[in-house]
Amino acid sequence: MIKVGIVTVSDKASRGERVDESGQVIREIITGMGAQVTHYIIVPDEVEQIKETLIKFSDLKGVDLILTTGGTGFAPRDWTPEATLDVVERIVPGIPEVMRAVSLTKTNRAMLSRAAAGIRGKTLIINLPGSARAVRECLEVILPALPHGMEMLKGEGSECARP
């Protein structure tokens, strides 16, 4: 079973001024595919706090997959991709590329996403958008490939590239 950590990056949600809808969408979809959400946190748009959370979830809590939501746009406090890239050891550019490509068929604003993905140890970290609708759309496109990727990351899968 895949152990998942959800990190919502939002100043307003961290202060209780906004409901974390996108984090709840992640939980709903992930548990629906048979994964277990073992950790969930809302943090403000603070680079060091984001980095500390990603490191804690991957290194100390043994989470297999960390899904972040929020902080991937152009706003002055949107630094989630930079925090992610600071802590990963290997980047996985195909995941955000396919999310942007599919999202671009729905809105031209998808090209403004700065989402990143990468591997830290045996943990895959993926940045998702902050909108609940966009989270749903992005997860629908990447979820079919994730079980194979997680198996490979754990050293349990075959190297066959075919589904």
DSSP file (Angstrom, degrees, kcal/mol; ACC not computed):
  #  RESIDUE AA STRUCTURE BP1 BP2  ACC     N-H-->O    O-->H-N    N-H-->O    O-->H-N    TCO  KAPPA ALPHA  PHI   PSI    X-CA   Y-CA   Z-CA
    1    1 A M              0   0    0      0, 0.0     2,-0.4     0, 0.0    34,-0.1   0.000 360.0 360.0 360.0 135.3    0.0    0.0    0.0
    2    2 A I        -     0   0    0     32,-0.1    34,-2.8    62,-0.1     2,-0.5  -0.646 360.0-145.1 -79.8 125.4    1.3    3.4   -0.9
    3    3 A K  E     -a   36   0A   0     -2,-0.4    62,-2.0    32,-0.2    61,-1.6  -0.824  21.8-163.0 -93.1 125.7    1.7    5.8    2.1
    4    4 A V  E     -ab  37  65A   0     32,-3.2    34,-2.2    -2,-0.5    35,-1.5  -0.883  15.2-161.6-117.8 138.7    0.8    9.3    1.1
    5    5 A G  E     -ab  39  66A   0     60,-2.8    62,-2.7    -2,-0.4     2,-0.5  -0.963  10.7-154.5-113.2 136.3    1.5   12.7    2.7
    6    6 A I  E     -ab  40  67A   0     33,-2.5    35,-2.1    -2,-0.4     2,-0.5  -0.944   8.8-172.9-112.2 128.0   -0.5   15.7    1.7
    7    7 A V  E     -ab  41  68A   0     60,-2.3    62,-2.1    -2,-0.5     2,-0.6  -0.948   5.5-163.9-123.0 109.9    1.0   19.2    2.1
    8    8 A T  E     -ab  42  69A   0     33,-2.6    35,-3.0    -2,-0.5     2,-0.7  -0.830   6.8-157.6 -92.4 124.7   -1.3   22.2    1.4
    9    9 A V  E     +a   43   0A   0     60,-3.0     2,-0.3    -2,-0.6    62,-0.1  -0.890  38.3 127.2-107.1 107.0    0.7   25.4    1.0
   10   10 A S     >  -     0   0    0     33,-2.7     4,-2.0    -2,-0.7     5,-0.1  -0.874  48.6-153.6-163.5 123.5   -1.5   28.4    1.7
   11   11 A D  H  > S+     0   0    0     -2,-0.3     4,-1.2     2,-0.2     6,-0.2   0.951 102.5  45.9 -60.4 -49.5   -1.1   31.4    3.9
   12   12 A K  H  4>S+     0   0    0      1,-0.2     5,-2.8     2,-0.2     6,-0.7   0.913 114.1  46.3 -64.5 -44.8   -4.9   31.8    4.3
   13   13 A A  H >45S+     0   0    0      4,-0.2     3,-1.2     1,-0.2    -1,-0.2   0.878 109.1  55.8 -66.5 -35.9   -5.7   28.1    4.9
   14   14 A S  H 3<5S+     0   0    0     -4,-2.0    -1,-0.2     1,-0.3    -2,-0.2   0.785 110.0  46.5 -67.2 -25.2   -2.8   27.9    7.5
   15   15 A R  T 3<5S-     0   0    0     -4,-1.2    -1,-0.3    -3,-0.4    -2,-0.2   0.409 118.5-112.1 -93.4   0.6   -4.5   30.8    9.4
   16   16 A G  T < 5S+     0   0    0     -3,-1.2    -3,-0.2    -4,-0.3    -2,-0.1   0.666  86.4 118.6  78.4  16.7   -7.9   29.2    9.1
   17   17 A E  S   <S+     0   0    0     -5,-2.8     2,-0.3    -6,-0.2    -4,-0.2   0.530  75.3  33.6 -90.9  -7.9   -9.2   31.9    6.8
   18   18 A R  S    S-     0   0    0     -6,-0.7     2,-0.3    -8,-0.1    -2,-0.2  -0.996  82.9-116.1-148.3 142.5   -9.9   29.5    3.9
   19   19 A V        -     0   0    0     -2,-0.3     2,-1.7     1,-0.1     3,-0.2  -0.598  29.7-123.2 -78.4 138.8  -11.1   25.9    3.8
   20   20 A D     >  +     0   0    0     -2,-0.3     4,-1.2     1,-0.2     5,-0.1  -0.583  46.2 158.6 -84.1  80.2   -8.5   23.5    2.2
   21   21 A E  H  >  +     0   0    0     -2,-1.7     4,-2.0     2,-0.2    -1,-0.2   0.891  69.4  53.9 -70.7 -40.1  -10.6   22.1   -0.6
   22   22 A S  H  > S+     0   0    0    108,-0.3     4,-2.2    -3,-0.2    -1,-0.2   0.883 106.4  51.9 -66.9 -37.5   -7.7   21.0   -2.8
   23   23 A G  H  > S+     0   0    0      1,-0.2     4,-2.1     2,-0.2    -1,-0.2   0.873 109.9  50.1 -63.7 -36.3   -6.2   18.9    0.0
   24   24 A Q  H  X S+     0   0    0     -4,-1.2     4,-2.5     2,-0.2    -2,-0.2   0.852 107.6  53.1 -71.1 -34.5   -9.5   17.2    0.6
   25   25 A V  H  X S+     0   0    0     -4,-2.0     4,-2.5     2,-0.2     5,-0.3   0.921 108.6  50.4 -64.1 -43.1   -9.8   16.4   -3.1
   26   26 A I  H  X S+     0   0    0     -4,-2.2     4,-2.9     1,-0.2     5,-0.3   0.949 111.0  48.7 -57.6 -49.2   -6.4   14.8   -3.0
   27   27 A R  H  X S+     0   0    0     -4,-2.1     4,-2.5     1,-0.2     5,-0.3   0.924 111.8  49.3 -57.4 -46.8   -7.4   12.7    0.0
   28   28 A E  H  X S+     0   0    0     -4,-2.5     4,-1.4     1,-0.2    -1,-0.2   0.924 116.4  40.8 -59.7 -47.6  -10.7   11.6   -1.7
   29   29 A I  H  X S+     0   0    0     -4,-2.5     4,-1.0     2,-0.2    -2,-0.2   0.918 115.9  49.1 -70.4 -43.9   -9.0   10.6   -4.9
   30   30 A I  H ><>S+     0   0    0     -4,-2.9     5,-2.0    -5,-0.3     3,-0.7   0.911 112.8  46.0 -65.7 -43.9   -5.9    8.9   -3.3
   31   31 A T  H ><5S+     0   0    0     -4,-2.5     3,-1.3    -5,-0.3    -1,-0.2   0.841 107.0  60.8 -69.0 -29.7   -7.9    6.9   -0.8
   32   32 A G  H 3<5S+     0   0    0     -4,-1.4    -1,-0.2    -5,-0.3    -2,-0.2   0.752 102.6  51.4 -65.6 -24.3  -10.2    5.9   -3.7
   33   33 A M  T <<5S-     0   0    0     -4,-1.0    -1,-0.3    -3,-0.7    -2,-0.2   0.389 126.6 -99.7 -93.8   3.8   -7.3    4.3   -5.5
   34   34 A G  T < 5S+     0   0    0     -3,-1.3    -3,-0.2     1,-0.3   -32,-0.1   0.489  80.2 130.4  96.3   3.0   -6.4    2.3   -2.4
   35   35 A A      < -     0   0    0     -5,-2.0     2,-0.5   -34,-0.1    -1,-0.3  -0.454  53.1-126.7 -83.8 164.2   -3.5    4.4   -1.1
   36   36 A Q  E     -a    3   0A   0    -34,-2.8   -32,-3.2    -2,-0.1     2,-0.9  -0.954   5.9-141.7-117.4 123.6   -3.4    5.5    2.6
   37   37 A V  E     +a    4   0A   0     -2,-0.5   -32,-0.2   -34,-0.2     3,-0.1  -0.742  29.5 167.0 -80.9 110.7   -3.0    9.1    3.6
   38   38 A T  E     +     0   0A   0    -34,-2.2     2,-0.4    -2,-0.9   -33,-0.2   0.678  61.9  29.4 -99.3 -22.0   -0.7    8.9    6.6
   39   39 A H  E     +a    5   0A   0    -35,-1.5   -33,-2.5     2,-0.0     2,-0.3  -1.000  58.1 172.8-143.7 141.4    0.2   12.5    7.0
   40   40 A Y  E     +a    6   0A   0     -2,-0.4     2,-0.3   -35,-0.2   -33,-0.2  -0.987   8.9 162.4-148.2 134.4   -1.6   15.8    6.2
   41   41 A I  E     -a    7   0A   0    -35,-2.1   -33,-2.6    -2,-0.3     2,-0.5  -0.996  28.9-142.6-152.0 150.0   -0.5   19.3    7.1
   42   42 A I  E     +a    8   0A   0     -2,-0.3   -33,-0.2   -35,-0.2   -35,-0.1  -0.977  28.2 179.6-112.0 125.5   -1.3   22.9    6.0
   43   43 A V  E     -a    9   0A   0    -35,-3.0   -33,-2.7    -2,-0.5   -29,-0.2  -0.904  28.0-110.3-123.6 153.4    1.7   25.2    6.0
   44   44 A P        -     0   0    0      0, 0.0     2,-2.7     0, 0.0   -33,-0.1  -0.301  48.6 -86.4 -73.1 167.3    2.1   28.9    5.1
   45   45 A D  S    S+     0   0    0    -36,-0.1     2,-0.5     4,-0.1   -36,-0.1  -0.397  82.3 133.6 -73.2  66.3    3.9   30.0    1.9
   46   46 A E     >  -     0   0    0     -2,-2.7     4,-2.5     1,-0.1     3,-0.3  -0.979  51.8-147.0-122.4 117.0    7.3   29.9    3.7
   47   47 A V  H  > S+     0   0    0     -2,-0.5     4,-2.8     1,-0.2     5,-0.2   0.889  97.0  48.3 -52.4 -49.1   10.1   28.2    1.8
   48   48 A E  H  > S+     0   0    0      1,-0.2     4,-2.6     2,-0.2    -1,-0.2   0.885 112.2  48.9 -64.0 -38.3   11.9   26.9    4.9
   49   49 A Q  H  > S+     0   0    0     -3,-0.3     4,-2.1     2,-0.2    -1,-0.2   0.888 111.7  49.4 -68.9 -38.1    8.7   25.5    6.4
   50   50 A I  H  X S+     0   0    0     -4,-2.5     4,-2.5     2,-0.2    -2,-0.2   0.954 113.2  47.0 -62.6 -49.1    7.8   23.8    3.1
   51   51 A K  H  X S+     0   0    0     -4,-2.8     4,-2.5     1,-0.2     5,-0.2   0.921 111.3  50.9 -59.5 -45.9   11.3   22.2    2.8
   52   52 A E  H  X S+     0   0    0     -4,-2.6     4,-2.6     1,-0.2    -1,-0.2   0.895 111.2  48.8 -59.9 -40.6   11.3   21.1    6.5
   53   53 A T  H  X S+     0   0    0     -4,-2.1     4,-2.8     2,-0.2     5,-0.2   0.924 111.2  48.8 -66.4 -45.0    7.9   19.4    6.0
   54   54 A L  H  X S+     0   0    0     -4,-2.5     4,-2.1     1,-0.2     5,-0.2   0.914 114.4  46.2 -61.6 -42.8    9.0   17.6    2.8
   55   55 A I  H  X>S+     0   0    0     -4,-2.5     4,-3.1    -5,-0.2     5,-0.7   0.923 113.4  49.2 -65.1 -44.8   12.1   16.4    4.5
   56   56 A K  I  X>S+     0   0    0     -4,-2.6     5,-2.0    -5,-0.2     4,-1.3   0.936 112.8  46.4 -61.2 -48.0   10.3   15.3    7.6
   57   57 A F  I  <5S+     0   0    0     -4,-2.8     6,-2.4     3,-0.2    -1,-0.2   0.899 122.1  36.1 -63.4 -40.3    7.6   13.4    5.6
   58   58 A S  I  <5S+     0   0    0     -4,-2.1     4,-0.3    -5,-0.2    -2,-0.2   0.940 128.1  29.5 -80.8 -47.7   10.2   11.6    3.4
   59   59 A D  I  <5S+     0   0    0     -4,-3.1    -3,-0.2    -5,-0.2    -2,-0.1   0.886 132.8  24.3 -83.6 -40.7   13.1   11.0    5.7
   60   60 A L  I  <<S+     0   0    0     -4,-1.3    -3,-0.2    -5,-0.7    -4,-0.1   0.793 127.1  40.0 -99.3 -31.1   11.5   10.6    9.1
   61   61 A K  S   <S-     0   0    0     -5,-2.0    -3,-0.2    -6,-0.2    -4,-0.1   0.567  94.7-131.6 -98.2  -9.8    7.9    9.5    8.4
   62   62 A G        +     0   0    0     -4,-0.3     2,-0.2    -6,-0.3    -4,-0.2   0.823  38.3 174.1  66.5  33.1    8.7    7.1    5.6
   63   63 A V        -     0   0    0     -6,-2.4    -1,-0.2     1,-0.1   -59,-0.2  -0.539  23.9-156.5 -73.5 137.7    6.0    8.5    3.2
   64   64 A D  S    S+     0   0    0    -61,-1.6    60,-2.5     1,-0.3     2,-0.4   0.848  78.1  23.3 -80.5 -36.8    6.1    6.9   -0.3
   65   65 A L  E     -bc   4 124A   0    -62,-2.0   -60,-2.8    58,-0.2     2,-0.5  -0.995  62.9-165.0-138.5 126.6    4.4    9.8   -2.1
   66   66 A I  E     -bc   5 125A   0     58,-3.0    60,-2.7    -2,-0.4     2,-0.6  -0.965   7.1-168.7-112.9 124.4    4.1   13.5   -1.1
   67   67 A L  E     -bc   6 126A   0    -62,-2.7   -60,-2.3    -2,-0.5     2,-0.3  -0.957   5.4-167.2-112.3 118.6    1.5   15.5   -3.0
   68   68 A T  E     -bc   7 127A   0     58,-2.7    60,-2.3    -2,-0.6     2,-0.4  -0.722   2.1-162.4 -98.8 155.3    1.6   19.3   -2.4
   69   69 A T  E     +bc   8 128A   0    -62,-2.1   -60,-3.0    -2,-0.3    61,-0.2  -0.990  50.6  19.4-138.0 130.3   -1.1   21.7   -3.5
   70   70 A G  S    S+     0   0    0     58,-1.5   -60,-0.1    -2,-0.4    58,-0.1  -0.064  79.8  72.9 100.9 157.2   -0.7   25.4   -3.9
   71   71 A G        +     0   0    0    -62,-0.1     9,-1.5     9,-0.1   -61,-0.1   0.707  63.7 111.9  78.3  22.2    2.2   27.8   -4.3
   72   72 A T        +     0   0    0      8,-0.2    42,-2.4     7,-0.1    43,-0.2   0.330  59.2  78.6-108.8   7.4    3.0   26.9   -8.0
   73   73 A G  S    S-     0   0    0     40,-0.2    40,-0.0    41,-0.1     7,-0.0   0.104  95.0 -84.7 -97.1-150.6    1.9   30.1   -9.7
   74   74 A F  S    S+     0   0    0      3,-0.0    39,-0.0     5,-0.0    -1,-0.0   0.439  76.7 125.2-101.6  -3.5    3.4   33.6  -10.2
   75   75 A A  S >  S-     0   0    0      1,-0.1     3,-2.2     2,-0.1    -2,-0.0  -0.196  75.1-110.4 -59.3 151.2    2.3   35.2   -6.9
   76   76 A P  T 3  S+     0   0    0      0, 0.0    -1,-0.1     0, 0.0    -2,-0.0   0.777 118.3  44.6 -55.4 -28.4    5.1   36.8   -4.9
   77   77 A R  T 3  S+     0   0    0    -31,-0.0     2,-1.1     1,-0.0    -2,-0.1   0.266  81.1 113.9-101.9  12.4    4.8   34.1   -2.2
   78   78 A D    <   +     0   0    0     -3,-2.2     4,-0.1     1,-0.2    -7,-0.1  -0.716  27.3 135.6 -85.3  97.5    4.5   31.1   -4.5
   79   79 A W     >  +     0   0    0     -2,-1.1     4,-2.3     2,-0.1     5,-0.2   0.168  23.9 114.6-129.3  15.9    7.7   29.2   -3.8
   80   80 A T  H  > S+     0   0    0     -9,-1.5     4,-2.5     1,-0.2     5,-0.2   0.907  78.7  50.2 -59.6 -44.2    6.6   25.5   -3.6
   81   81 A P  H  > S+     0   0    0      0, 0.0     4,-3.0     0, 0.0    -1,-0.2   0.911 111.3  49.0 -62.0 -39.6    8.5   24.4   -6.7
   82   82 A E  H  > S+     0   0    0      2,-0.2     4,-1.7     1,-0.2    -2,-0.2   0.917 111.7  48.8 -65.5 -41.8   11.7   26.0   -5.5
   83   83 A A  H  X S+     0   0    0     -4,-2.3     4,-0.9     2,-0.2    -1,-0.2   0.912 113.4  48.3 -62.1 -41.6   11.3   24.4   -2.0
   84   84 A T  H >X S+     0   0    0     -4,-2.5     4,-1.8     1,-0.2     3,-1.0   0.943 110.6  49.0 -63.4 -49.0   10.7   21.0   -3.7
   85   85 A L  H 3< S+     0   0    0     -4,-3.0    -1,-0.2     1,-0.3    -2,-0.2   0.782 105.7  59.9 -65.3 -25.8   13.7   21.3   -6.0
   86   86 A D  H 3< S+     0   0    0     -4,-1.7    -1,-0.3    -5,-0.2    -2,-0.2   0.783 113.8  35.4 -69.2 -27.1   15.9   22.2   -3.1
   87   87 A V  H << S+     0   0    0     -3,-1.0    -2,-0.2    -4,-0.9    -1,-0.2   0.658  97.2  90.3-105.7 -17.2   15.1   18.9   -1.3
   88   88 A V     <  -     0   0    0     -4,-1.8    32,-0.3     1,-0.1     3,-0.1  -0.455  55.4-157.1 -80.4 155.9   14.8   16.4   -4.1
   89   89 A E  S    S+     0   0    0     30,-3.2     2,-0.4     1,-0.3    31,-0.2   0.707  82.0  25.7 -98.7 -28.2   17.9   14.4   -5.4
   90   90 A R  E    S-D  119   0A   0     29,-1.7    29,-3.2     2,-0.0    -1,-0.3  -1.000  77.4-134.0-138.2 135.6   16.5   13.6   -8.8
   91   91 A I  E     -D  118   0A   0     -2,-0.4    27,-0.3    27,-0.3    25,-0.0  -0.573   4.6-157.1 -88.1 155.1   13.9   15.5  -10.8
   92   92 A V    >   +     0   0    0     25,-2.7     3,-0.9    -2,-0.2    26,-0.1  -0.747  18.0 172.4-127.2  80.3   11.0   13.9  -12.6
   93   93 A P  T 3>  +     0   0    0      0, 0.0     4,-1.8     0, 0.0     5,-0.2   0.746  65.5  71.4 -67.5 -24.0   10.1   16.4  -15.3
   94   94 A G  H 3> S+     0   0    0      1,-0.2     4,-2.4     2,-0.2     5,-0.2   0.832  91.1  58.8 -63.4 -32.7    7.6   14.2  -17.2
   95   95 A I  H <> S+     0   0    0     -3,-0.9     4,-2.0     2,-0.2    -1,-0.2   0.975 111.6  36.7 -65.9 -55.3    4.9   14.4  -14.4
   96   96 A P  H  > S+     0   0    0      0, 0.0     4,-2.4     0, 0.0    -1,-0.2   0.839 114.8  58.8 -66.6 -28.1    4.5   18.2  -14.4
   97   97 A E  H  X S+     0   0    0     -4,-1.8     4,-2.3     2,-0.2    -2,-0.2   0.940 108.9  42.7 -63.0 -45.6    5.0   18.3  -18.2
   98   98 A V  H  X S+     0   0    0     -4,-2.4     4,-2.5     2,-0.2     5,-0.3   0.866 112.3  54.2 -70.9 -34.3    2.0   16.0  -18.7
   99   99 A M  H  X S+     0   0    0     -4,-2.0     4,-2.4    -5,-0.2    -1,-0.2   0.935 112.1  44.3 -62.5 -44.3   -0.1   17.8  -16.1
  100  100 A R  H  X S+     0   0    0     -4,-2.4     4,-2.2     2,-0.2    -2,-0.2   0.906 112.4  52.7 -65.5 -41.1    0.6   21.1  -18.0
  101  101 A A  H  X S+     0   0    0     -4,-2.3     4,-0.6     2,-0.2    -2,-0.2   0.926 114.1  41.0 -62.7 -45.6   -0.1   19.5  -21.4
  102  102 A V  H >< S+     0   0    0     -4,-2.5     3,-1.0     1,-0.2     4,-0.3   0.914 115.4  50.9 -69.5 -42.1   -3.5   18.1  -20.3
  103  103 A S  H >X S+     0   0    0     -4,-2.4     4,-2.2    -5,-0.3     3,-1.7   0.832 100.1  65.1 -64.1 -31.4   -4.4   21.3  -18.4
  104  104 A L  H 3< S+     0   0    0     -4,-2.2    -1,-0.3     1,-0.3    -2,-0.2   0.766  92.5  61.7 -64.4 -24.7   -3.6   23.4  -21.5
  105  105 A T  T << S+     0   0    0     -3,-1.0    -1,-0.3    -4,-0.6    -2,-0.2   0.662 112.9  37.7 -72.9 -14.2   -6.4   21.7  -23.3
  106  106 A K  T <4 S+     0   0    0     -3,-1.7     2,-0.3     1,-0.4    -2,-0.2   0.734 131.3   6.0-105.6 -32.2   -8.8   23.2  -20.7
  107  107 A T    ><  -     0   0    0     -4,-2.2     3,-1.4     1,-0.1    -1,-0.4  -0.981  54.2-137.3-154.8 139.8   -7.2   26.6  -20.1
  108  108 A N  G >  S+     0   0    0     -2,-0.3     3,-1.1     1,-0.3     4,-0.1   0.640  99.7  76.1 -71.7 -11.8   -4.4   28.6  -21.6
  109  109 A R  G >  S+     0   0    0      1,-0.2     3,-2.1     2,-0.1    -1,-0.3   0.637  71.2  84.5 -71.8 -13.3   -3.4   29.6  -18.0
  110  110 A A  G X  S+     0   0    0     -3,-1.4     3,-1.8     1,-0.3    -1,-0.2   0.816  77.6  67.1 -59.3 -29.4   -1.9   26.1  -17.6
  111  111 A M  G <  S+     0   0    0     -3,-1.1    -1,-0.3     1,-0.3    -2,-0.1   0.651  91.3  64.0 -66.6 -12.0    1.3   27.4  -19.2
  112  112 A L  G <  S+     0   0    0     -3,-2.1    -1,-0.3    -4,-0.1     2,-0.2   0.510  76.1 112.2 -88.4  -5.3    1.8   29.5  -16.1
  113  113 A S    <   -     0   0    0     -3,-1.8   -40,-0.2    -4,-0.2   -13,-0.0  -0.485  44.6-172.6 -70.2 134.8    2.1   26.5  -13.8
  114  114 A R        +     0   0    0    -42,-2.4    -1,-0.1    -2,-0.2   -41,-0.1   0.120  29.8 153.1-110.6  18.2    5.6   26.2  -12.3
  115  115 A A        -     0   0    0    -43,-0.2     2,-0.3   -19,-0.1   -15,-0.1  -0.069  22.4-167.9 -52.5 147.7    4.9   22.8  -10.7
  116  116 A A        -     0   0    0     12,-0.1    11,-2.5   -20,-0.1     2,-0.3  -0.860   9.3-162.8-131.3 166.0    7.8   20.4  -10.2
  117  117 A A  E     + E   0 126A   0     -2,-0.3   -25,-2.7     9,-0.2     2,-0.3  -0.987  19.6 147.7-148.6 148.8    8.3   16.8   -9.3
  118  118 A G  E     -DE  91 125A   0      7,-2.3     7,-3.3    -2,-0.3     2,-0.4  -0.981  38.8-100.3-168.8 177.6   11.2   14.8   -8.0
  119  119 A I  E     -DE  90 124A   0    -29,-3.2   -30,-3.2    -2,-0.3   -29,-1.7  -0.933  20.0-175.6-117.5 132.2   12.6   12.0   -5.9
  120  120 A R  E >  S- E   0 123A   0      3,-2.7     3,-2.1    -2,-0.4     2,-0.4  -0.967  71.3 -49.7-124.0 111.9   14.1   12.2   -2.4
  121  121 A G  T 3  S-     0   0    0     -2,-0.5   -62,-0.1     1,-0.3   -32,-0.0  -0.486 123.9 -23.1  62.1-117.3   15.4    8.8   -1.3
  122  122 A K  T 3  S+     0   0    0     -2,-0.4     2,-0.5   -64,-0.2    -1,-0.3  -0.007 118.4 101.4-112.9  27.1   12.5    6.5   -1.9
  123  123 A T  E <   - E   0 120A   0     -3,-2.1    -3,-2.7   -58,-0.0     2,-0.5  -0.948  59.6-148.9-116.5 130.8    9.8    9.2   -1.8
  124  124 A L  E     -cE  65 119A   0    -60,-2.5   -58,-3.0    -2,-0.5     2,-0.5  -0.854  13.9-162.7 -95.1 128.8    8.2   10.8   -4.9
  125  125 A I  E     -cE  66 118A   0     -7,-3.3    -7,-2.3    -2,-0.5     2,-0.4  -0.960   8.8-178.2-116.4 126.5    7.2   14.5   -4.4
  126  126 A I  E     -cE  67 117A   0    -60,-2.7   -58,-2.7    -2,-0.5     2,-0.5  -0.989  19.0-142.9-129.0 128.6    4.7   16.1   -6.8
  127  127 A N  E     -c   68   0A   0    -11,-2.5   -58,-0.2    -2,-0.4   -60,-0.1  -0.790  21.5-171.8 -87.8 127.3    3.5   19.7   -6.8
  128  128 A L  E     -c   69   0A   0    -60,-2.3   -58,-1.5    -2,-0.5   -56,-0.1  -0.774  30.2 -93.7-110.5 160.4   -0.1   20.0   -7.8
  129  129 A P        -     0   0    0      0, 0.0    -1,-0.2     0, 0.0   -16,-0.0  -0.081  30.7-118.1 -64.1 173.8   -2.0   23.3   -8.4
  130  130 A G  S    S+     0   0    0    -61,-0.2  -108,-0.3  -122,-0.0     2,-0.3   0.636  85.2  92.6 -90.1 -15.9   -3.9   25.0   -5.7
  131  131 A S  S  > S-     0   0    0      1,-0.1     4,-2.5  -109,-0.1     5,-0.2  -0.624  72.2-139.0 -83.3 136.1   -7.4   24.8   -7.3
  132  132 A A  H  > S+     0   0    0     -2,-0.3     4,-2.2     1,-0.2     5,-0.1   0.899 104.8  50.0 -59.9 -41.6   -9.5   21.8   -6.3
  133  133 A R  H  > S+     0   0    0      1,-0.2     4,-2.3     2,-0.2    -1,-0.2   0.925 111.9  47.1 -64.3 -43.9  -10.7   21.4  -10.0
  134  134 A A  H  > S+     0   0    0      2,-0.2     4,-2.6     1,-0.2     5,-0.2   0.868 109.4  54.6 -66.8 -36.2   -7.1   21.6  -11.3
  135  135 A V  H  X S+     0   0    0     -4,-2.5     4,-2.8     2,-0.2     5,-0.2   0.942 109.3  47.9 -59.8 -47.5   -6.0   19.0   -8.7
  136  136 A R  H  X S+     0   0    0     -4,-2.2     4,-2.1     1,-0.2    -2,-0.2   0.931 112.9  48.0 -59.1 -47.4   -8.7   16.6   -9.8
  137  137 A E  H  X S+     0   0    0     -4,-2.3     4,-1.1     1,-0.2    -1,-0.2   0.899 114.4  45.9 -62.0 -42.1   -7.8   17.1  -13.5
  138  138 A C  H  X S+     0   0    0     -4,-2.6     4,-1.9     1,-0.2     3,-0.4   0.913 111.6  50.3 -70.4 -42.5   -4.0   16.6  -12.9
  139  139 A L  H  X S+     0   0    0     -4,-2.8     4,-2.6     1,-0.2    -1,-0.2   0.886 104.7  59.3 -63.5 -37.2   -4.5   13.6  -10.6
  140  140 A E  H  < S+     0   0    0     -4,-2.1    -1,-0.2    -5,-0.2    -2,-0.2   0.860 110.4  42.4 -58.4 -34.9   -6.7   11.9  -13.2
  141  141 A V  H  < S+     0   0    0     -4,-1.1    -1,-0.2    -3,-0.4     4,-0.2   0.827 121.9  36.4 -84.2 -31.6   -3.9   12.1  -15.8
  142  142 A I  H >X S+     0   0    0     -4,-1.9     3,-1.2     1,-0.1     4,-1.1   0.766  97.4  77.7 -94.3 -24.8   -0.9   11.0  -13.6
  143  143 A L  G >< S+     0   0    0     -4,-2.6     3,-0.6     1,-0.3    -1,-0.1   0.851  84.8  61.6 -57.1 -39.8   -2.5    8.4  -11.3
  144  144 A P  G 34 S+     0   0    0      0, 0.0     4,-0.3     0, 0.0    -1,-0.3   0.829 110.6  41.3 -58.6 -28.9   -2.5    5.5  -13.8
  145  145 A A  G <> S+     0   0    0     -3,-1.2     4,-1.9    -4,-0.2     3,-0.2   0.675  96.4  80.6 -89.6 -18.4    1.3    5.7  -14.0
  146  146 A L  H <X S+     0   0    0     -4,-1.1     4,-3.0    -3,-0.6     5,-0.3   0.878  83.5  57.2 -63.8 -41.9    2.0    6.2  -10.3
  147  147 A P  H  > S+     0   0    0      0, 0.0     4,-2.2     0, 0.0    -1,-0.2   0.923 110.5  45.7 -56.6 -42.2    1.7    2.6   -9.1
  148  148 A H  H  > S+     0   0    0     -4,-0.3     4,-2.5    -3,-0.2    -2,-0.2   0.933 113.5  49.7 -64.1 -44.5    4.4    1.4  -11.5
  149  149 A G  H  X S+     0   0    0     -4,-1.9     4,-2.3     1,-0.2    -1,-0.2   0.895 110.6  49.7 -60.1 -40.8    6.6    4.4  -10.6
  150  150 A M  H  X S+     0   0    0     -4,-3.0     4,-1.8     2,-0.2    -1,-0.2   0.890 109.6  51.4 -67.0 -39.2    6.2    3.6   -6.9
  151  151 A E  H  <>S+     0   0    0     -4,-2.2     5,-3.0    -5,-0.3     6,-0.9   0.934 111.5  47.6 -61.1 -45.7    7.1    0.0   -7.5
  152  152 A M  H ><5S+     0   0    0     -4,-2.5     3,-1.2     4,-0.2    -2,-0.2   0.909 109.5  53.1 -61.5 -42.5   10.2    1.0   -9.4
  153  153 A L  H 3<5S+     0   0    0     -4,-2.3    -1,-0.2     1,-0.3    -2,-0.2   0.847 111.0  46.6 -62.6 -34.8   11.2    3.5   -6.7
  154  154 A K  T 3<5S-     0   0    0     -4,-1.8    -1,-0.3    -5,-0.1    -2,-0.2   0.493 116.7-115.0 -84.9  -3.7   10.9    0.8   -4.0
  155  155 A G  T < 5S+     0   0    0     -3,-1.2    -3,-0.2    -4,-0.5    -2,-0.1   0.714  89.6 107.6  77.8  21.3   12.9   -1.7   -6.2
  156  156 A E      < +     0   0    0     -5,-3.0    -4,-0.2    -6,-0.2    -5,-0.1   0.615  57.0  79.7-105.6 -16.4    9.9   -4.0   -6.6
  157  157 A G  S    S-     0   0    0     -6,-0.9     2,-0.1    -9,-0.1    -9,-0.0  -0.399  77.1-109.5 -94.8 167.7    8.9   -3.4  -10.2
  158  158 A S        -     0   0    0     -2,-0.1    -1,-0.1     2,-0.1    -2,-0.1  -0.455  25.6-122.3 -84.7 167.0   10.1   -4.7  -13.5
  159  159 A E        +     0   0    0     -2,-0.1     2,-0.2    -7,-0.0    -1,-0.1   0.350  67.3 129.8 -92.8   6.9   11.9   -2.3  -15.9
  160  160 A C        -     0   0    0      1,-0.2    -2,-0.1     2,-0.0     0, 0.0  -0.419  49.0-154.4 -64.5 130.0    9.4   -3.0  -18.7
  161  161 A A        +     0   0    0     -2,-0.2    -1,-0.2     2,-0.0    -2,-0.0   0.559  65.9  95.2 -84.0  -7.8    8.2    0.3  -20.1
  162  162 A R              0   0    0      1,-0.1    -2,-0.0     0, 0.0     0, 0.0  -0.599 360.0 360.0 -86.2 145.5    4.9   -1.1  -21.3
  163  163 A P              0   0    0      0, 0.0    -1,-0.1     0, 0.0    -2,-0.0   0.485 360.0 360.0 -70.0 360.0    1.8   -1.0  -19.2
